[in-house]
Amino acid sequence: MTDRPVDFAVIGAGIAGTSAAYELAKHGTVKVFEMEATPGHHSTGRSAALYTECDGLPPLRRLAMASRDFLTDPPEGFADAPLVHDRGVMFVALEEHEDKLQLFYDDQHALVPNISRLDASDALARCDVLRPERLAGGVLEPDAMDIDVHTLHQGFISGLRSRGGELQTSSPVTGLERRSSGWQVQVGSDKVDAGIVVNAAGAWCDVVGAMAGVRPIGLVPKRRTAFIFGAPEEFDHQSWPMVVDVEAMFYFRPEGPNLLASPEDQTPVEPQDIRHDELDVAMAIDRIQEVTTMQIRHVRSAWAGLRSFVADNVPVVGMDPDVDDFFWLAGQGGYGIMTSPAMSRITASLITASELPADVIGRGLAEADLAPARIR
Ligand SMILES: Cc1cc2nc3c(=O)[nH]c(=O)nc-3n(C[C@H](O)[C@H](O)[C@H](O)COP(=O)(O)OP(=O)(O)OC[C@H]3O[C@@H](n4cnc5c(N)ncnc54)[C@H](O)[C@@H]3O)c2cc1C
């Protein structure tokens, strides 16, 4: 069966695809195709839900900054609950890594001037379970936030629908055939003609690219584990910031009555519905017990998700340099939730050949920083 043609066919209903579709629906007809029965089944539904301006390379930090206003003050009617909540992040270093803490502070301070250096007793005052004798101290980013990922994702989906766009779940795209202009998209036994294809298939972006005969961007999905355990009852853990090791060996943060933690693993794998490895959970527990007084005896739940990167660890956002009407929105790594408001607006600007949004340019970001051509 051939469905009615659309201007934009978006492949993938994670945060990337739905946010891009939400922005594109202002400019034409949009259909999002999602292979799973539920949008957000893969990376989007498995994140640690953090907004920080102190993580990743400068283009990613600028993308996060250009997303902040949307997250703190979304458009009228976008969601019926706040998208973010104050949290703060405290980056800590073991005693022997004091030099790394100073380097981290110097590096971050240029872009985020309100971060501050803490000594070990300041760090303990902010998180009661730390062992000050093991720590060189910390760096506090007071304006980091928890993101309500479900509310953000649903806001993009309902906004897309109210602008006339459609989302089709249980609809894997299995083929892409070039037409004289645009594409014929094969979705199960159906075919849909589309002017432009937006490839927002997460870990599967190179698989989708291969369907279109487009050269790969060299995307590598990496497994990242997270788990939940009960917070110690004797402390008000809700007031703690997220605690992140400056050497990227662990993090933990309040999650309701519990704590959410990760060993910050990044094991390269094939795109798949990934499961966690118990060894990664055990490794995180060891590391957290080394720097805190917590004894983690019972893990309430654990999972893993994929964070996908290209060689330079910067997202790929732009039209394919060799094949017309094929747009990449890939390689968000561990930053796809916090950067989605800016990346989706950049996507709509590039596709409609308009200027990048003023606040994005104001952050010092240029089209070339994200363009697929840079990695070919
Ligand atoms: C443990 C963990 C912690 C993280 N913490 C954070 C954090 O604190 N802050 C942050 O900003 N980011 C974080 N991230 C990263 C963030 O989750 C990702 O960057 C983001 O979710 C990527 O979104 P996406 O839409 O590209 O991918 P996905 O959510 O994976 O969506 C891609 C979709 O495409 C679909 N698809 C694939 N192929 C096809 C096809 N052929 N046809 C139809 N559909 C298809 C898939 O089913 C999937 O639903 C974390 C990730 C993990 C795993």
The ligand as an ORCA input file, in Angstrom:
! r2SCAN-3c Opt
* xyz 0 1
  C      22.918      5.089     30.937
  C      22.803      6.341     30.074
  C      22.875      7.591     30.675
  C      22.695      8.752     29.908
  N      22.647      9.952     30.557
  C      22.366     11.072     29.848
  C      22.199     12.311     30.528
  O      22.319     12.389     31.756
  N      21.890     13.413     29.788
  C      21.754     13.349     28.411
  O      21.494     14.378     27.782
  N      21.924     12.183     27.749
  C      22.213     11.049     28.436
  N      22.360      9.863     27.786
  C      22.362      9.850     26.316
  C      20.974      9.951     25.739
  O      20.132      8.967     26.328
  C      21.080      9.735     24.217
  O      22.020     10.647     23.673
  C      19.748      9.981     23.525
  O      18.711      9.268     24.153
  C      19.834      9.589     22.055
  O      18.554      9.762     21.496
  P      18.200      9.174     20.081
  O      16.821      9.615     19.797
  O      19.287      9.522     19.132
  O      18.292      7.585     20.267
  P      17.198      6.525     20.713
  O      16.473      6.963     21.922
  O      17.883      5.211     20.783
  O      16.163      6.555     19.519
  C      16.430      6.014     18.244
  C      15.193      5.281     17.827
  O      15.310      4.848     16.459
  C      14.576      3.662     16.343
  N      14.982      2.970     15.110
  C      16.202      2.454     14.817
  N      16.192      1.907     13.571
  C      14.938      2.082     13.080
  C      14.310      1.720     11.863
  N      14.960      1.076     10.887
  N      13.007      2.041     11.686
  C      12.317      2.705     12.667
  N      12.874      3.048     13.849
  C      14.174      2.753     14.059
  C      14.908      2.908     17.622
  O      13.951      1.926     17.917
  C      14.934      4.030     18.649
  O      13.691      4.166     19.328
  C      22.529      8.670     28.505
  C      22.480      7.423     27.890
  C      22.611      6.263     28.662
  C      22.528      4.933     27.984
*
